[in-house]
């Protein structure tokens, strides 16, 4: 099953939370953890990774906290996933290490590569801003999920 890891979920929740603050306002890890019902320790690690990737800023001091460095429309889902969980891959053969014993005789390698490519394109086409809306809007201008299905 393909699913988002918790740290990616927490990253998305925190980015959207920061976007909903008043302009220039900051929030602390504790405030986000309490308001969004997230474990503070894991959230702190997520916020550190987002800061290191320059998606958010960490403001030091008594009135410090976190705030967005970029608009949500300029942050892609693929970028957040890779920052928090590493490169996207469906199978062992879809990464550069090629450690699969079946590599030379595999009859699904090309379809897996194709599916990986299409899924990665879809994920990278989504901005975090689309998560704020009731319906997810694809930047590739698919009219519906059915239209997207036809391209996969």
NUMARRO-564988 format. One record per residue: residue number from 1; residue in three letters; z, y, x of N, C-alpha, C in turn. Coordinates in nm, 4 decimals, always signed. Example, Ala and Ser with C-alpha at 12.3 -4.5 7.8 and 13.67 -1.06 7.14 Angstrom:
2
{1; Ala; {+0.7800; -0.5690; +1.3190}; {+0.7800; -0.4500; +1.2300}; {+0.7800; -0.3300; +1.3200}}
{2; Ser; {+0.7080; -0.2250; +1.2850}; {+0.7140; -0.1060; +1.3670}; {+0.7870; +0.0030; +1.2900}}
This chain:
152
{1; Unk; {+0.0000; -0.1182; +0.0847}; {+0.0000; +0.0000; +0.0000}; {+0.0000; +0.1244; +0.0891}}
{2; Unk; {-0.0802; +0.2182; +0.0534}; {-0.0856; +0.3443; +0.1260}; {+0.0097; +0.4419; +0.0564}}
{3; Unk; {+0.1051; +0.4941; +0.1338}; {+0.1965; +0.5922; +0.0748}; {+0.2407; +0.6903; +0.1822}}
{4; Unk; {+0.2802; +0.8071; +0.1377}; {+0.3291; +0.9088; +0.2304}; {+0.4701; +0.8730; +0.2766}}
{5; Unk; {+0.4949; +0.8791; +0.4061}; {+0.6316; +0.8573; +0.4551}; {+0.7247; +0.9675; +0.4034}}
{6; Unk; {+0.8514; +0.9364; +0.3939}; {+0.9491; +1.0342; +0.3438}; {+0.9463; +1.1642; +0.4222}}
{7; Unk; {+0.9330; +1.1554; +0.5543}; {+0.9347; +1.2794; +0.6320}; {+0.8152; +1.3674; +0.5976}}
{8; Unk; {+0.7021; +1.3090; +0.5593}; {+0.5883; +1.3896; +0.5151}; {+0.6194; +1.4503; +0.3785}}
{9; Unk; {+0.6778; +1.3715; +0.2901}; {+0.7182; +1.4250; +0.1597}; {+0.8141; +1.5430; +0.1781}}
{10; Unk; {+0.9134; +1.5269; +0.2647}; {+1.0113; +1.6326; +0.2878}; {+0.9444; +1.7555; +0.3502}}
{11; Unk; {+0.8470; +1.7323; +0.4365}; {+0.7726; +1.8437; +0.4950}; {+0.6966; +1.9214; +0.3893}}
{12; Unk; {+0.6303; +1.8501; +0.2983}; {+0.5565; +1.9161; +0.1903}; {+0.6513; +1.9935; +0.0989}}
{13; Unk; {+0.7622; +1.9297; +0.0629}; {+0.8608; +1.9964; -0.0230}; {+0.9123; +2.1237; +0.0432}}
{14; Unk; {+0.9434; +2.1155; +0.1730}; {+0.9983; +2.2334; +0.2412}; {+0.8943; +2.3441; +0.2559}}
{15; Unk; {+0.7696; +2.3093; +0.2844}; {+0.6643; +2.4115; +0.2953}; {+0.6450; +2.4842; +0.1621}}
{16; Unk; {+0.6397; +2.4087; +0.0549}; {+0.6219; +2.4701; -0.0773}; {+0.7449; +2.5528; -0.1142}}
{17; Unk; {+0.8623; +2.5034; -0.0808}; {+0.9860; +2.5799; -0.1063}; {+0.9803; +2.7150; -0.0354}}
{18; Unk; {+0.9400; +2.7156; +0.0916}; {+0.9326; +2.8408; +0.1678}; {+0.8277; +2.9348; +0.1092}}
{19; Unk; {+0.7193; +2.8794; +0.0588}; {+0.6137; +2.9626; +0.0004}; {+0.6600; +3.0312; -0.1275}}
{20; Unk; {+0.7571; +2.9727; -0.1933}; {+0.8061; +3.0287; -0.3189}; {+0.9146; +3.1342; -0.2996}}
{21; Unk; {+0.9544; +3.1579; -0.1744}; {+1.0535; +3.2616; -0.1453}; {+0.9894; +3.4001; -0.1537}}
{22; Unk; {+1.0732; +3.5004; -0.1652}; {+1.0243; +3.6390; -0.1622}; {+0.9592; +3.6652; -0.0259}}
{23; Unk; {+0.8594; +3.7526; -0.0203}; {+0.7936; +3.7826; +0.1078}; {+0.8944; +3.8251; +0.2150}}
{24; Unk; {+0.8849; +3.7629; +0.3324}; {+0.9737; +3.7960; +0.4433}; {+1.1078; +3.7257; +0.4403}}
{25; Unk; {+1.1403; +3.6594; +0.3304}; {+1.2692; +3.5915; +0.3182}; {+1.2697; +3.4638; +0.4013}}
{26; Unk; {+1.3883; +3.4246; +0.4434}; {+1.4053; +3.2994; +0.5167}; {+1.4997; +3.2092; +0.4391}}
{27; Unk; {+1.4955; +3.0811; +0.4702}; {+1.5866; +2.9841; +0.4101}; {+1.6369; +2.8920; +0.5198}}
{28; Unk; {+1.7560; +2.8411; +0.5029}; {+1.8119; +2.7515; +0.6040}; {+1.7858; +2.6061; +0.5653}}
{29; Unk; {+1.8031; +2.5188; +0.6618}; {+1.7894; +2.3757; +0.6346}; {+1.8925; +2.3325; +0.5301}}
{30; Unk; {+2.0129; +2.3864; +0.5407}; {+2.1185; +2.3523; +0.4445}; {+2.0798; +2.3950; +0.3031}}
{31; Unk; {+2.0296; +2.5191; +0.2895}; {+1.9879; +2.5667; +0.1564}; {+1.8786; +2.4785; +0.0979}}
{32; Unk; {+1.7780; +2.4457; +0.1803}; {+1.6684; +2.3607; +0.1307}; {+1.7201; +2.2225; +0.0938}}
{33; Unk; {+1.8054; +2.1662; +0.1782}; {+1.8591; +2.0329; +0.1508}; {+1.9344; +2.0313; +0.0180}}
{34; Unk; {+2.0155; +2.1336; -0.0052}; {+2.0927; +2.1402; -0.1297}; {+2.0039; +2.1644; -0.2506}}
{35; Unk; {+1.9137; +2.2615; -0.2412}; {+1.8304; +2.2973; -0.3558}; {+1.7270; +2.1904; -0.3892}}
{36; Unk; {+1.6770; +2.1206; -0.2875}; {+1.5713; +2.0212; -0.3090}; {+1.6248; +1.8777; -0.3073}}
{37; Unk; {+1.7565; +1.8632; -0.2893}; {+1.8213; +1.7322; -0.2881}; {+1.7618; +1.6411; -0.1809}}
{38; Unk; {+1.7600; +1.6924; -0.0573}; {+1.7068; +1.6188; +0.0575}; {+1.8182; +1.5964; +0.1589}}
{39; Unk; {+1.8110; +1.4877; +0.2362}; {+1.9116; +1.4665; +0.3408}; {+1.8950; +1.5687; +0.4528}}
{40; Unk; {+2.0007; +1.6434; +0.4810}; {+1.9911; +1.7559; +0.5739}; {+1.9519; +1.7129; +0.7153}}
{41; Unk; {+2.0019; +1.6000; +0.7622}; {+1.9723; +1.5577; +0.8991}; {+1.8231; +1.5291; +0.9183}}
{42; Unk; {+1.7635; +1.4531; +0.8270}; {+1.6206; +1.4242; +0.8380}; {+1.5386; +1.5506; +0.8146}}
{43; Unk; {+1.5799; +1.6331; +0.7201}; {+1.5100; +1.7590; +0.6957}; {+1.5111; +1.8459; +0.8209}}
{44; Unk; {+1.6225; +1.8496; +0.8919}; {+1.6307; +1.9271; +1.0160}; {+1.5274; +1.8814; +1.1180}}
{45; Unk; {+1.5088; +1.7504; +1.1313}; {+1.4084; +1.6965; +1.2238}; {+1.2675; +1.7332; +1.1791}}
{46; Unk; {+1.2440; +1.7279; +1.0497}; {+1.1132; +1.7654; +0.9943}; {+1.0851; +1.9126; +1.0230}}
{47; Unk; {+1.1843; +1.9975; +1.0006}; {+1.1670; +2.1410; +1.0243}; {+1.1428; +2.1705; +1.1722}}
{48; Unk; {+1.2087; +2.0964; +1.2609}; {+1.1841; +2.1130; +1.4049}; {+1.0390; +2.0795; +1.4391}}
{49; Unk; {+0.9882; +1.9708; +1.3835}; {+0.8492; +1.9309; +1.4104}; {+0.7512; +2.0335; +1.3548}}
{50; Unk; {+0.7775; +2.0850; +1.2349}; {+0.6897; +2.1865; +1.1757}; {+0.6936; +2.3161; +1.2572}}
{51; Unk; {+0.8103; +2.3470; +1.3132}; {+0.8243; +2.4659; +1.3981}; {+0.7463; +2.4463; +1.5278}}
{52; Unk; {+0.7615; +2.3308; +1.5891}; {+0.6908; +2.3007; +1.7152}; {+0.5393; +2.3072; +1.6953}}
{53; Unk; {+0.4917; +2.2648; +1.5776}; {+0.3489; +2.2681; +1.5460}; {+0.3036; +2.4069; +1.4999}}
{54; Unk; {+0.3945; +2.5021; +1.4963}; {+0.3686; +2.6401; +1.4575}; {+0.3197; +2.6553; +1.3126}}
{55; Unk; {+0.3666; +2.5661; +1.2257}; {+0.3386; +2.5810; +1.0830}; {+0.4439; +2.6708; +1.0186}}
{56; Unk; {+0.5653; +2.6688; +1.0754}; {+0.6730; +2.7549; +1.0278}; {+0.7370; +2.8229; +1.1478}}
{57; Unk; {+0.8150; +2.9265; +1.1200}; {+0.8898; +2.9970; +1.2247}; {+1.0382; +2.9702; +1.2061}}
{58; Unk; {+1.1064; +2.9579; +1.3171}; {+1.2512; +2.9445; +1.3161}; {+1.3086; +3.0783; +1.3612}}
{59; Unk; {+1.3860; +3.1410; +1.2756}; {+1.4477; +3.2694; +1.3044}; {+1.5925; +3.2433; +1.3431}}
{60; Unk; {+1.6314; +3.2838; +1.4633}; {+1.7661; +3.2598; +1.5134}; {+1.8611; +3.3692; +1.4658}}
{61; Unk; {+1.9895; +3.3397; +1.4697}; {+2.0906; +3.4403; +1.4373}; {+2.1624; +3.4131; +1.3071}}
{62; Unk; {+2.2561; +3.5025; +1.2765}; {+2.3399; +3.4886; +1.1578}; {+2.2567; +3.4873; +1.0301}}
{63; Unk; {+2.1558; +3.5706; +1.0246}; {+2.0697; +3.5760; +0.9054}; {+1.9402; +3.4999; +0.9282}}
{64; Unk; {+1.9454; +3.4005; +1.0152}; {+1.8274; +3.3230; +1.0512}; {+1.7948; +3.2148; +0.9504}}
{65; Unk; {+1.6900; +3.1445; +0.9818}; {+1.6433; +3.0370; +0.8951}; {+1.4976; +3.0066; +0.9266}}
{66; Unk; {+1.4268; +2.9605; +0.8268}; {+1.2864; +2.9229; +0.8428}; {+1.1989; +2.9976; +0.7434}}
{67; Unk; {+1.0758; +3.0218; +0.7868}; {+0.9754; +3.0785; +0.6956}; {+0.8377; +3.0341; +0.7425}}
{68; Unk; {+0.7416; +3.0445; +0.6527}; {+0.6041; +3.0033; +0.6835}; {+0.5413; +3.0951; +0.7877}}
{69; Unk; {+0.4588; +3.0385; +0.8735}; {+0.3795; +3.1185; +0.9673}; {+0.2409; +3.1451; +0.9100}}
{70; Unk; {+0.1953; +3.0563; +0.8217}; {+0.0627; +3.0685; +0.7608}; {+0.0750; +3.0473; +0.6100}}
{71; Unk; {-0.0237; +3.0936; +0.5394}; {-0.0297; +3.0695; +0.3958}; {-0.0532; +2.9206; +0.3706}}
{72; Unk; {-0.0041; +2.8686; +0.2590}; {-0.0247; +2.7277; +0.2267}; {-0.1721; +2.6913; +0.2164}}
{73; Unk; {-0.2539; +2.7853; +0.1745}; {-0.3976; +2.7585; +0.1640}; {-0.4605; +2.7323; +0.3008}}
{74; Unk; {-0.3931; +2.7758; +0.4069}; {-0.4439; +2.7575; +0.5433}; {-0.3798; +2.6395; +0.6160}}
{75; Unk; {-0.3009; +2.5620; +0.5447}; {-0.2370; +2.4438; +0.6031}; {-0.2906; +2.3219; +0.5287}}
{76; Unk; {-0.3469; +2.2289; +0.6029}; {-0.4044; +2.1092; +0.5411}; {-0.3061; +1.9938; +0.5350}}
{77; Unk; {-0.3237; +1.9093; +0.4352}; {-0.2408; +1.7906; +0.4213}; {-0.2535; +1.7019; +0.5450}}
{78; Unk; {-0.3749; +1.6856; +0.5954}; {-0.3961; +1.6041; +0.7144}; {-0.3177; +1.6561; +0.8339}}
{79; Unk; {-0.3131; +1.7876; +0.8474}; {-0.2384; +1.8487; +0.9573}; {-0.0893; +1.8167; +0.9468}}
{80; Unk; {-0.0346; +1.8270; +0.8277}; {+0.1076; +1.7989; +0.8066}; {+0.1366; +1.6513; +0.8339}}
{81; Unk; {+0.0506; +1.5633; +0.7858}; {+0.0699; +1.4201; +0.8081}; {+0.0690; +1.3890; +0.9579}}
{82; Unk; {-0.0277; +1.4442; +1.0301}; {-0.0366; +1.4149; +1.1734}; {+0.0801; +1.4741; +1.2520}}
{83; Unk; {+0.1285; +1.5913; +1.2114}; {+0.2433; +1.6522; +1.2787}; {+0.3688; +1.5666; +1.2582}}
{84; Unk; {+0.3882; +1.5177; +1.1369}; {+0.5124; +1.4489; +1.1044}; {+0.5078; +1.2970; +1.1198}}
{85; Unk; {+0.3873; +1.2390; +1.1161}; {+0.3781; +1.0933; +1.1180}; {+0.2793; +1.0398; +1.2210}}
{86; Unk; {+0.2092; +1.1267; +1.2897}; {+0.1115; +1.0816; +1.3880}; {-0.0254; +1.0598; +1.3255}}
{87; Unk; {-0.1194; +1.0096; +1.4046}; {-0.2571; +0.9919; +1.3574}; {-0.2653; +0.8989; +1.2363}}
{88; Unk; {-0.3551; +0.9310; +1.1446}; {-0.3746; +0.8487; +1.0263}; {-0.4573; +0.7263; +1.0635}}
{89; Unk; {-0.4079; +0.6094; +1.0257}; {-0.4846; +0.4881; +1.0482}; {-0.4502; +0.3854; +0.9419}}
{90; Unk; {-0.5523; +0.3131; +0.8962}; {-0.5331; +0.2113; +0.7939}; {-0.5027; +0.0751; +0.8531}}
{91; Unk; {-0.5639; +0.0442; +0.9651}; {-0.5485; -0.0872; +1.0270}; {-0.5376; -0.0695; +1.1780}}
{92; Unk; {-0.4931; -0.1744; +1.2447}; {-0.4790; -0.1673; +1.3900}; {-0.6105; -0.1290; +1.4574}}
{93; Unk; {-0.7214; -0.1761; +1.4037}; {-0.8503; -0.1496; +1.4678}; {-0.8997; -0.0070; +1.4451}}
{94; Unk; {-0.8327; +0.0675; +1.3595}; {-0.8792; +0.2033; +1.3324}; {-0.8189; +0.3061; +1.4276}}
{95; Unk; {-0.7483; +0.2584; +1.5277}; {-0.6965; +0.3491; +1.6295}; {-0.7681; +0.3197; +1.7616}}
{96; Unk; {-0.7421; +0.3970; +1.8632}; {-0.8127; +0.3842; +1.9903}; {-0.7685; +0.2671; +2.0765}}
{97; Unk; {-0.6530; +0.2086; +2.0469}; {-0.5983; +0.1079; +2.1386}; {-0.6711; -0.0267; +2.1333}}
{98; Unk; {-0.7355; -0.0598; +2.0224}; {-0.8111; -0.1851; +2.0069}; {-0.7309; -0.3055; +2.0550}}
{99; Unk; {-0.6179; -0.3292; +1.9921}; {-0.5326; -0.4412; +2.0298}; {-0.5455; -0.5583; +1.9341}}
{100; Unk; {-0.6432; -0.5576; +1.8492}; {-0.6593; -0.6626; +1.7491}; {-0.7271; -0.7852; +1.8116}}
{101; Unk; {-0.6706; -0.9032; +1.7838}; {-0.7267; -1.0281; +1.8359}; {-0.8618; -1.0618; +1.7723}}
{102; Unk; {-0.8865; -1.0146; +1.6532}; {-1.0108; -1.0443; +1.5822}; {-1.1217; -0.9431; +1.6089}}
{103; Unk; {-1.0994; -0.8504; +1.6978}; {-1.1935; -0.7402; +1.7181}; {-1.3376; -0.7874; +1.7369}}
{104; Unk; {-1.3615; -0.8890; +1.8176}; {-1.4981; -0.9332; +1.8467}; {-1.5625; -1.0125; +1.7339}}
{105; Unk; {-1.4819; -1.0707; +1.6449}; {-1.5375; -1.1522; +1.5369}; {-1.5083; -1.0960; +1.3982}}
{106; Unk; {-1.4546; -0.9768; +1.3904}; {-1.4112; -0.9190; +1.2625}; {-1.5302; -0.8840; +1.1737}}
{107; Unk; {-1.5258; -0.9287; +1.0492}; {-1.6347; -0.8985; +0.9553}; {-1.5998; -0.7836; +0.8607}}
{108; Unk; {-1.4854; -0.7202; +0.8789}; {-1.4497; -0.6046; +0.7941}; {-1.4321; -0.4767; +0.8751}}
{109; Unk; {-1.4582; -0.4832; +1.0038}; {-1.4338; -0.3685; +1.0905}; {-1.5129; -0.2451; +1.0456}}
{110; Unk; {-1.6418; -0.2578; +1.0246}; {-1.7224; -0.1420; +0.9834}; {-1.6810; -0.0876; +0.8470}}
{111; Unk; {-1.6598; -0.1727; +0.7445}; {-1.6112; -0.1178; +0.6167}; {-1.4758; -0.0479; +0.6299}}
{112; Unk; {-1.3867; -0.1011; +0.7132}; {-1.2564; -0.0373; +0.7337}; {-1.2755; +0.0985; +0.8001}}
{113; Unk; {-1.3618; +0.1061; +0.9012}; {-1.3896; +0.2348; +0.9660}; {-1.4456; +0.3348; +0.8652}}
{114; Unk; {-1.5378; +0.2880; +0.7813}; {-1.5989; +0.3769; +0.6815}; {-1.4933; +0.4265; +0.5823}}
{115; Unk; {-1.4118; +0.3344; +0.5325}; {-1.3069; +0.3731; +0.4381}; {-1.2083; +0.4685; +0.5031}}
{116; Unk; {-1.1704; +0.4392; +0.6271}; {-1.0796; +0.5275; +0.7017}; {-1.1385; +0.6674; +0.7114}}
{117; Unk; {-1.2661; +0.6761; +0.7446}; {-1.3323; +0.8058; +0.7584}; {-1.3335; +0.8813; +0.6268}}
{118; Unk; {-1.3686; +0.8143; +0.5175}; {-1.3740; +0.8795; +0.3869}; {-1.2344; +0.9240; +0.3418}}
{119; Unk; {-1.1351; +0.8395; +0.3627}; {-0.9987; +0.8740; +0.3235}; {-0.9463; +0.9915; +0.4061}}
{120; Unk; {-0.9751; +0.9899; +0.5347}; {-0.9328; +1.1004; +0.6216}; {-0.9987; +1.2306; +0.5785}}
{121; Unk; {-1.1270; +1.2249; +0.5457}; {-1.1966; +1.3456; +0.4979}; {-1.1316; +1.3997; +0.3706}}
{122; Unk; {-1.0993; +1.3095; +0.2784}; {-1.0341; +1.3517; +0.1541}; {-0.8996; +1.4171; +0.1831}}
{123; Unk; {-0.8178; +1.3504; +0.2622}; {-0.6843; +1.4024; +0.2935}; {-0.6936; +1.5377; +0.3629}}
{124; Unk; {-0.7884; +1.5502; +0.4548}; {-0.8032; +1.6764; +0.5286}; {-0.8645; +1.7871; +0.4426}}
{125; Unk; {-0.9266; +1.7503; +0.3314}; {-0.9858; +1.8521; +0.2443}; {-0.8821; +1.9184; +0.1534}}
{126; Unk; {-0.7635; +1.8629; +0.1477}; {-0.6591; +1.9165; +0.0608}; {-0.5722; +2.0161; +0.1349}}
{127; Unk; {-0.5548; +2.1321; +0.0753}; {-0.4605; +2.2296; +0.1327}; {-0.3249; +2.2081; +0.0653}}
{128; Unk; {-0.2208; +2.2512; +0.1315}; {-0.0870; +2.2382; +0.0733}; {-0.0749; +2.3269; -0.0505}}
{129; Unk; {-0.1525; +2.4333; -0.0555}; {-0.1512; +2.5204; -0.1743}; {-0.1912; +2.4424; -0.2991}}
{130; Unk; {-0.2770; +2.3432; -0.2837}; {-0.3202; +2.2657; -0.3998}; {-0.2054; +2.1862; -0.4602}}
{131; Unk; {-0.1003; +2.1608; -0.3826}; {+0.0151; +2.0886; -0.4346}; {+0.0995; +2.1760; -0.5261}}
{132; Unk; {+0.0828; +2.3067; -0.5175}; {+0.1576; +2.3974; -0.6041}; {+0.0965; +2.4025; -0.7437}}
{133; Unk; {-0.0274; +2.3654; -0.7556}; {-0.0981; +2.3758; -0.8824}; {-0.0768; +2.2499; -0.9640}}
{134; Unk; {-0.1011; +2.2589; -1.0941}; {-0.0827; +2.1442; -1.1827}; {-0.1810; +2.0328; -1.1484}}
{135; Unk; {-0.3038; +2.0666; -1.1184}; {-0.4046; +1.9677; -1.0805}; {-0.4446; +1.9921; -0.9365}}
{136; Unk; {-0.4607; +1.8862; -0.8589}; {-0.5004; +1.8993; -0.7198}; {-0.6475; +1.9374; -0.7151}}
{137; Unk; {-0.6778; +2.0449; -0.6412}; {-0.8147; +2.0927; -0.6293}; {-0.8676; +2.0506; -0.4936}}
{138; Unk; {-0.9812; +1.9869; -0.4911}; {-1.0400; +1.9423; -0.3664}; {-1.1299; +2.0512; -0.3111}}
{139; Unk; {-1.1144; +2.0816; -0.1831}; {-1.1952; +2.1846; -0.1209}; {-1.3422; +2.1450; -0.1142}}
{140; Unk; {-1.3719; +2.0159; -0.1278}; {-1.5110; +1.9700; -0.1236}; {-1.5814; +1.9914; -0.2565}}
{141; Unk; {-1.5148; +2.0534; -0.3514}; {-1.5717; +2.0879; -0.4814}; {-1.6151; +1.9674; -0.5637}}
{142; Unk; {-1.5387; +1.8582; -0.5578}; {-1.5649; +1.7469; -0.6470}; {-1.5247; +1.7907; -0.7865}}
{143; Unk; {-1.6083; +1.7585; -0.8845}; {-1.5800; +1.7987; -1.0222}; {-1.4679; +1.7145; -1.0824}}
{144; Unk; {-1.4548; +1.5929; -1.0363}; {-1.3530; +1.5042; -1.0905}; {-1.3247; +1.3933; -0.9906}}
{145; Unk; {-1.2216; +1.3144; -1.0213}; {-1.1922; +1.1999; -0.9362}; {-1.3068; +1.0994; -0.9415}}
{146; Unk; {-1.3757; +1.0924; -1.0554}; {-1.4893; +1.0009; -1.0681}; {-1.6020; +1.0417; -0.9724}}
{147; Unk; {-1.6261; +1.1717; -0.9589}; {-1.7287; +1.2196; -0.8671}; {-1.6901; +1.1852; -0.7225}}
{148; Unk; {-1.5621; +1.1983; -0.6918}; {-1.5157; +1.1617; -0.5594}; {-1.5334; +1.0137; -0.5356}}
{149; Unk; {-1.5001; +0.9317; -0.6363}; {-1.5137; +0.7861; -0.6255}; {-1.6545; +0.7451; -0.5848}}
{150; Unk; {-1.7547; +0.8149; -0.6368}; {-1.8939; +0.7790; -0.6089}; {-1.9299; +0.8013; -0.4617}}
{151; Unk; {-1.8563; +0.8886; -0.3928}; {-1.8864; +0.9153; -0.2519}; {-1.8173; +0.8176; -0.1591}}
{152; Unk; {-1.7178; +0.7474; -0.2100}; {-1.6418; +0.6556; -0.1230}; {-1.7091; +0.5215; -0.1068}}
